[in-house]
Amino acid sequence: MLKLIRFPFLIFVLLYACKSETTASKDQLVFRYNEHKNIGSLDPAFSKDLADIWATHQLFNGLVQMDEQLNVKPCIAKSWTVSDSATTYTFILRDDVNFHEHERFGKDSTRPVKASDFVYSFKRLQDKTLASPGSWVLNKVDHYSAVNDSIFEIKLKQPFPAFLGLLTMKYCSVVPKEIVSHYGSDFRSHPIGTGPFKFKRWEENIKLVYRRNNNYFEVDSKGQQLPYLEAVAVTFLPDKQSEFLQFAQGNIDFVSGLDASYKDEILTSEGQLRELYKKDVNMIRGPYLNTEYLAFYMESDVNELQSQKLRQAINMGFDRAKMMTYLRNGIGIPANGGFIPKGLPGYDNAIGFSYQLEKAKALVSEFKDDTGIQNPEITLTTTSNYLSFCEFIQREIQKIGIEVNVDVIPASSLKDAKANGQLDFFRASWIADYPDAENYLSLYYSKNFAPNGPNYTHYSNTEFDALYEASYLETDITNREALYTKMDSLVMATAPIVPLFYDEVVRFTRKDVKGLGINATNLLELKNVKKH
């Protein structure tokens, strides 16, 4: 029976080995990856999820872009100045950026990008009838205008130091009015941008293909035009296990992240590549601007959750390092600091909680004495993806005298319930919208109470609010960083959350892939990739 199973596989291997040199050569110019979450739209105005951001990033550009160290660099804008007490941004545009070819552009089938294109793109982003999830990006903008074809000016309502970082988001990409007007809502599947690759074909949930933009404006350090690849091909296998199998067989070039279905197959418990994969696979890892945490609803009627002592006890009652070793093969950084993740200015490892079993037990005893509640009990709501983490915490917290019930619900239900204050204690994560700690601290500003903002805990602190508002006006980077750390420490003192870990970007690539790189926003940058 074993021979019958292996025989077809041997035939497959022989056929694969005999494919023509021409096919192999072409294959070296195509970067292949799988998107198990599917893609909702190729319109940058709807690039909310990572899957959509990866797809639109290859097709579109904005005024500025982020490098691997999270520095804001020129893109379509070759330079800019900031004036009027940090409220006016004046961008000077390149004159060699053209949209991808399309018959609607007329006889030349393309045209250069002008400042008026950014006026149109920003107005479209703010158009309520479009209902873009990224319209909030321009909330702090008073007005913008095209001074001429090559100068675009933005005036803010007040200083906002993180503004340039906001402009690197795909929402702020430039799009051509004549093409968008022609396709209307179908622009989502007929995208025309300025990026290193141009749209070729999309069979939704089956395959997406891009081709090289031979007129792309960026070059490498040696003056060679980017991109190096001829094409990008995306498949849509729905689960991570199938995706990993395709990677192991060499049918796709990279996988991102560490899924439970294959983590023990490829990594040792210490987070190293297993011998079986060292010959064919490279692993790249680095900090990811993503904090995984548990959150308490501060307006809950549950006595246990109203107790700061009990919230602190839960924070001290389990070993985060042990959790990461057992459940993530050492991938991820135990969150012994605050809510700001490692990798962002403002992060401080000294302001959070460490594993202190006896102190946690003492706090639970004090709670029992204070309240008369001898058997404290709480319910933790999570999704199936994080059940193993919640069960680990459940077992550990029960050792300090708190009964924990774990309730598993669908991700969509959890999202709605936490936004509407229907969960007392729940698992959550926050991935940076833009690389500034202000984005994380906005979750604790009292004017951002959910559902009208991201403050899901309904944490409120007047001192925090004052510091948060002061940080907008602080233009000195060092001083602003100190404000961020102070705010984070105020949050942790009250313990409305239980930080679990700061995630890491983990990428596995085939050995022939060069130049993929890594960044803390987990952006997929393909313009510098080569295959050898």
C-alpha positions in Angstrom: 0.0 0.0 0.0 2.9 2.3 0.8 4.4 1.8 -2.7 1.1 2.7 -4.3 1.0 6.0 -2.4 4.6 7.0 -3.2 4.6 6.0 -6.9 2.5 8.9 -8.2 4.7 11.3 -6.2 7.8 9.9 -7.8 6.3 10.4 -11.2 5.5 14.0 -10.2 9.1 14.5 -9.1 10.5 13.1 -12.3 8.2 15.3 -14.5 9.1 18.3 -12.4 12.8 17.6 -12.8 12.4 17.3 -16.6 10.7 20.6 -17.2 12.5 22.8 -19.8 15.2 25.2 -19.1 13.1 28.0 -20.6 10.3 27.4 -18.1 12.8 27.3 -15.2 14.3 30.6 -16.5 10.9 32.3 -16.6 10.1 30.9 -13.2 13.1 32.8 -11.8 11.5 36.1 -12.8 8.1 35.4 -11.1 7.6 35.9 -7.3 4.8 33.6 -6.0 3.0 33.8 -2.7 -0.3 32.6 -1.3 -3.0 34.8 0.3 -5.1 32.6 2.6 -7.3 35.5 3.7 -8.3 36.5 0.2 -8.3 40.1 -1.1 -11.3 42.3 -0.9 -10.2 45.1 -3.2 -7.3 46.4 -5.3 -8.5 50.0 -4.7 -6.0 51.6 -2.2 -8.9 53.6 -0.6 -10.0 50.2 0.8 -6.6 48.9 1.8 -7.6 48.1 5.4 -6.4 44.6 5.9 -2.8 43.3 5.5 -3.8 41.2 2.5 -5.2 44.2 0.6 -2.3 46.4 1.7 0.2 43.8 0.3 -1.6 43.7 -3.0 -2.1 47.5 -3.5 1.4 48.3 -2.3 2.8 46.7 -5.5 0.5 48.9 -7.7 0.4 52.3 -6.1 2.6 55.0 -4.6 2.0 58.1 -2.4 3.8 61.2 -1.6 6.2 59.5 0.8 7.2 55.9 1.8 8.7 54.1 4.7 12.0 52.3 4.7 12.9 49.2 6.7 13.9 51.3 9.7 10.5 53.1 9.7 12.0 56.3 8.4 9.8 58.4 6.1 11.5 58.8 2.7 10.7 60.5 -0.6 8.5 58.7 -3.1 6.4 60.7 -5.6 7.4 63.8 -3.6 11.1 64.2 -4.0 11.3 66.7 -1.1 9.1 68.6 1.4 9.2 71.4 3.9 7.3 71.9 7.1 6.4 75.5 8.2 3.9 77.6 10.1 4.6 76.0 13.5 4.5 72.5 12.0 1.1 72.9 10.4 1.9 73.5 6.7 3.5 70.7 4.6 4.7 71.7 1.1 5.6 68.8 -1.2 7.7 69.1 -4.4 6.7 66.3 -6.8 9.0 64.4 -9.2 8.4 65.1 -12.9 9.1 61.5 -14.1 6.2 59.6 -12.5 3.6 58.2 -14.9 0.5 56.2 -14.4 0.3 52.7 -15.8 -0.8 52.5 -19.4 -4.6 52.6 -20.2 -6.6 53.5 -23.3 -8.5 56.1 -21.4 -5.4 58.3 -21.3 -5.6 58.8 -25.1 -2.9 58.5 -27.7 0.0 58.3 -25.3 -1.8 55.7 -23.2 -0.3 57.2 -20.0 0.4 60.6 -18.5 2.5 62.1 -15.7 1.3 62.6 -12.1 0.4 66.2 -11.2 -0.3 67.9 -7.9 -4.0 68.0 -8.9 -4.1 64.2 -8.9 -3.4 64.3 -5.2 -6.1 66.9 -4.7 -8.5 64.5 -6.5 -7.3 61.4 -4.6 -7.6 63.1 -1.2 -11.1 64.4 -1.9 -12.1 61.0 -3.1 -10.8 59.5 0.2 -12.9 61.9 2.2 -16.0 61.4 0.0 -18.7 60.0 2.3 -20.4 58.3 -0.6 -17.2 56.3 -1.2 -17.2 55.2 2.5 -13.5 54.5 2.6 -12.3 53.0 5.9 -9.3 55.2 5.6 -11.0 58.6 5.5 -9.9 59.2 9.1 -6.3 59.6 7.9 -7.1 63.2 6.9 -9.1 64.1 10.0 -6.4 66.5 11.2 -6.2 68.2 7.7 -7.7 71.6 7.4 -7.3 71.9 3.6 -4.9 71.0 0.7 -4.3 72.4 -2.7 -2.2 72.2 -5.9 0.0 75.3 -6.0 1.0 74.3 -9.5 1.6 70.9 -11.3 4.6 70.1 -9.2 3.8 71.6 -5.8 1.2 70.1 -3.4 0.4 71.8 -0.1 -1.3 70.4 3.0 -2.5 72.6 5.9 -3.2 70.9 9.2 -5.7 72.1 11.9 -3.0 71.7 14.5 0.5 70.3 14.7 0.6 66.5 14.5 4.1 65.0 14.5 3.0 61.6 13.2 1.4 63.1 10.1 4.2 62.1 7.6 3.9 58.5 8.9 0.1 58.6 8.2 0.8 59.7 4.6 2.8 56.5 4.0 -0.4 54.5 4.3 -1.9 53.0 1.1 -5.1 55.0 1.6 -3.0 58.1 0.6 -2.0 56.7 -2.8 -2.5 58.7 -5.9 -5.1 57.5 -8.4 -6.1 58.9 -11.8 -9.5 60.7 -12.1 -10.2 59.6 -15.7 -9.8 55.9 -14.9 -11.6 56.0 -11.6 -14.5 57.9 -13.2 -14.7 55.4 -16.0 -14.8 52.2 -13.8 -16.6 53.6 -10.8 -16.8 50.9 -8.1 -15.2 48.5 -10.5 -11.9 50.3 -10.0 -11.4 47.7 -7.3 -10.7 45.1 -10.0 -9.3 47.4 -12.7 -6.6 49.3 -10.8 -4.3 51.8 -12.5 -1.5 53.2 -10.4 2.1 54.2 -10.6 3.7 51.3 -8.7 6.6 48.9 -9.7 4.0 46.4 -10.9 0.9 46.8 -13.0 -2.3 44.8 -12.9 -2.7 41.9 -15.4 -5.4 39.5 -14.3 -7.5 38.7 -11.2 -9.7 35.6 -10.9 -11.1 36.3 -7.4 -10.2 33.7 -4.8 -8.2 31.8 -7.5 -5.3 33.8 -8.9 -3.9 37.3 -9.1 -1.2 38.3 -11.6 0.9 41.5 -11.9 3.5 42.3 -14.6 6.6 44.5 -14.3 6.1 48.2 -14.9 8.8 48.9 -17.4 8.3 52.7 -16.9 8.7 52.7 -13.1 10.5 55.7 -11.7 12.7 54.3 -8.9 16.2 52.9 -9.3 18.5 50.9 -7.0 21.8 52.2 -5.5 23.6 51.4 -8.7 21.2 53.3 -10.9 19.4 50.1 -12.2 15.7 50.5 -12.8 13.4 48.7 -10.4 11.7 46.2 -10.1 14.0 43.3 -11.0 11.1 40.7 -11.2 9.1 40.2 -14.3 5.8 39.2 -12.5 4.1 38.5 -9.2 1.6 35.6 -8.9 -0.7 35.2 -6.0 -2.8 32.1 -5.2 -5.6 31.8 -2.7 -5.4 28.5 -0.8 -7.7 29.1 2.2 -5.7 27.5 5.0 -2.2 28.0 6.3 -1.4 24.3 6.4 -2.0 23.9 2.6 0.0 27.1 2.1 3.0 25.7 4.0 2.8 22.4 2.0 3.0 24.4 -1.3 6.0 26.3 0.2 7.7 23.1 1.3 7.3 21.7 -2.3 8.8 24.8 -3.8 5.6 26.0 -5.5 5.5 29.3 -3.7 8.5 31.5 -2.7 7.6 32.6 0.8 5.2 32.3 3.8 4.7 34.9 6.5 4.0 34.2 10.1 4.0 31.2 12.3 0.8 29.1 12.3 0.1 26.4 14.8 -0.4 23.9 11.9 3.2 23.9 10.9 5.3 25.7 13.6 6.6 22.4 15.1 7.3 21.1 11.6 9.7 23.9 10.6 11.0 25.2 14.0 12.6 23.8 17.1 11.1 24.8 20.5 13.9 27.4 20.7 12.7 29.0 17.4 15.5 27.7 15.1 15.0 26.1 11.7 15.0 22.3 11.8 17.8 20.5 9.9 15.3 19.3 7.3 14.7 22.9 6.0 18.1 24.5 6.5 19.3 23.6 3.0 16.3 25.2 1.1 14.8 27.8 3.4 15.9 31.1 4.9 14.1 32.5 8.0 14.0 36.2 8.6 12.6 37.6 11.9 12.4 41.0 13.6 10.1 43.2 15.7 6.5 43.6 14.6 4.4 46.6 15.6 1.7 44.4 17.0 0.8 44.1 20.7 -1.3 41.0 21.7 -3.2 41.5 24.9 -6.2 40.8 27.1 -8.5 43.8 27.9 -10.9 44.6 30.7 -14.0 46.7 30.1 -13.5 49.3 32.8 -17.3 50.1 33.0 -18.1 46.5 33.7 -20.5 45.6 36.6 -18.4 42.6 37.5 -16.9 43.2 40.9 -13.8 41.2 40.2 -12.9 43.3 37.1 -13.6 46.5 38.9 -10.7 45.6 41.3 -7.4 47.1 40.4 -5.7 44.5 42.7 -7.3 41.6 40.8 -6.3 43.1 37.4 -2.7 43.5 38.7 -2.8 39.9 40.1 -3.8 38.5 36.7 -0.9 40.5 35.1 1.6 38.9 37.6 0.0 35.5 37.7 1.5 33.8 34.6 5.0 33.4 33.0 5.0 35.1 29.6 8.4 33.7 28.6 7.2 30.2 29.4 4.0 30.9 27.4 6.1 32.0 24.3 8.3 29.0 24.4 5.5 26.5 24.6 3.0 28.1 22.3 5.1 30.1 19.8 8.4 28.2 19.7 10.1 31.3 21.1 8.8 33.6 18.3 7.6 36.8 19.9 8.8 39.0 22.8 7.2 38.5 26.2 5.3 41.7 27.0 6.8 42.8 30.3 6.6 46.4 29.3 3.6 48.5 28.5 1.2 48.6 25.5 3.7 50.3 23.2 5.6 47.4 21.5 9.3 46.9 21.3 10.6 48.7 18.2 8.8 52.0 18.8 10.1 55.1 20.5 8.4 55.3 23.9 8.7 51.5 24.7 10.0 50.8 28.2 10.5 47.3 29.5 10.4 48.5 33.1 6.8 49.8 33.3 4.9 46.5 33.0 4.5 43.4 35.0 6.7 40.4 35.5 5.8 36.9 36.8 5.4 37.1 40.6 3.4 34.2 41.8 3.4 35.0 45.5 2.7 38.6 45.1 -0.2 37.7 42.8 -1.6 35.3 45.4 -1.3 38.1 48.1 -3.3 40.5 45.9 -6.0 38.0 45.5 -6.2 37.4 49.3 -6.4 41.2 49.8 -9.3 41.3 47.3 -11.1 38.5 49.2 -10.7 40.4 52.5 -11.8 43.7 51.0 -14.9 42.4 49.2 -15.9 39.2 51.0 -15.9 37.4 47.6 -14.2 34.1 48.5 -14.4 32.5 45.1 -13.6 35.2 42.5 -14.6 34.2 39.0 -14.3 35.8 35.6 -15.1 35.0 31.9 -12.5 35.5 29.2 -13.8 35.8 25.6 -11.6 34.8 22.7 -11.5 33.4 19.2 -10.5 29.8 18.3 -7.1 31.1 17.0 -6.0 32.1 20.5 -7.7 29.4 22.5 -4.4 27.8 23.4 -3.1 31.1 24.9 -6.3 31.7 26.9 -6.3 28.1 28.2 -2.6 28.5 29.3 -3.5 31.7 31.2 -6.7 30.0 32.6 -4.6 27.2 34.1 -2.0 29.6 35.6 -4.5 32.1 37.0 -6.4 29.4 38.7 -3.2 28.7 40.7 -3.5 32.2 42.3 -7.1 31.7 43.3 -9.2 33.1 40.4 -11.6 30.9 38.5 -11.4 31.6 34.7 -14.1 30.5 32.2 -13.0 30.7 28.6 -15.7 31.5 26.1 -14.9 31.0 22.3 -16.9 33.0 19.8 -16.3 33.8 16.0 -13.9 36.7 15.2 -16.7 38.8 13.7 -18.8 38.4 16.9 -15.9 39.4 19.1 -15.2 42.4 17.0 -18.8 43.7 17.3 -19.2 42.8 21.0 -15.9 44.5 22.2 -16.8 47.7 20.2 -20.2 47.9 21.9 -19.1 47.2 25.4 -20.7 43.7 25.6 -17.6 41.8 26.8 -16.1 42.2 30.3 -12.8 40.5 29.6 -11.5 39.7 26.1 -8.5 39.0 23.9 -7.4 41.6 21.4 -4.5 42.8 19.4 -3.4 46.1 18.0 -1.3 46.3 14.8 0.0 49.8 14.1 -1.8 51.8 11.5 1.3 54.0 11.3 4.6 53.7 13.1 4.2 56.1 15.9 3.4 55.3 19.6 0.6 57.9 19.5 -1.4 55.3 17.5 -1.2 52.8 20.4 -1.9 55.5 23.1 -5.0 56.6 21.2 -6.7 53.5 22.6 -6.7 55.1 26.1 -7.7 58.6 25.2 -11.1 59.3 26.8 -12.6 61.0 23.7 -12.0 57.8 21.7 -14.5 55.5 23.6 -15.7 52.7 21.3 -17.8 52.3 19.2 -16.8 55.8 18.0 -13.1 55.2 18.5 -10.6 52.5 19.4 -10.8 52.9 23.3 -12.4 49.5 23.8 -11.6 49.4 27.5 -13.3 52.7 28.2 -10.2 53.7 30.2 -10.4 57.3 31.4 -7.7 59.3 33.1 -7.5 63.1 33.1 -3.7 63.2 33.5 -3.3 60.8 30.6 -5.6 62.9 28.4 -3.6 66.1 29.2 -0.3 64.4 28.3 -1.9 62.9 25.1 -3.0 66.4 23.9 0.4 67.9 24.9 2.2 65.3 22.7 0.5 66.8 19.6 2.2 70.1 20.3 5.6 68.6 21.2 7.9 68.8 18.2 11.1 67.7 20.0 11.4 63.9 19.3 13.1 63.2 22.7 10.5 65.1 24.7 7.7 63.5 22.8 9.2 60.0 23.5 9.3 60.8 27.2 5.6 61.8 27.1 4.7 58.5 25.4 6.5 56.5 28.1 4.8 58.5 30.8 1.4 57.9 29.3 2.1 54.2 28.9 3.2 53.9 32.5 -0.1 55.6 33.7 -2.1 53.0 31.8 -0.1 50.1 33.2 -0.4 51.4 36.8 -4.2 51.0 36.5 -4.0 47.7 34.5 -7.0 48.0 32.2 -5.1 45.4 30.0 -2.9 42.4 30.3 -0.1 42.6 27.6 0.8 39.1 26.4 3.5 39.6 23.9 4.9 41.9 21.2 4.8 40.0 18.0 7.6 39.4 15.6 7.6 39.4 11.9 8.6 35.9 10.7 9.2 35.2 7.1 10.3 31.9 5.5 11.7 32.2 2.0 13.2 29.8 -0.5 17.0 30.1 -0.8 16.8 31.6 -4.3 14.9 34.7 -3.0 17.1 37.7 -2.4 16.3 41.2 -1.2 12.9 40.6 0.4 13.9 42.2 3.7 11.8 42.7 6.7 10.1 45.7 8.5 8.2 46.3 11.7 4.9 47.0 9.9 5.1 43.6 8.0 4.8 45.4 4.7 5.5 43.2 1.6 8.1 45.1 -0.5 8.8 43.3 -3.8 10.4 46.0 -5.9 13.9 45.0 -4.5 13.4 41.3 -4.8 15.6 39.1 -7.1 15.4 35.3 -7.7 18.6 33.4 -8.5 
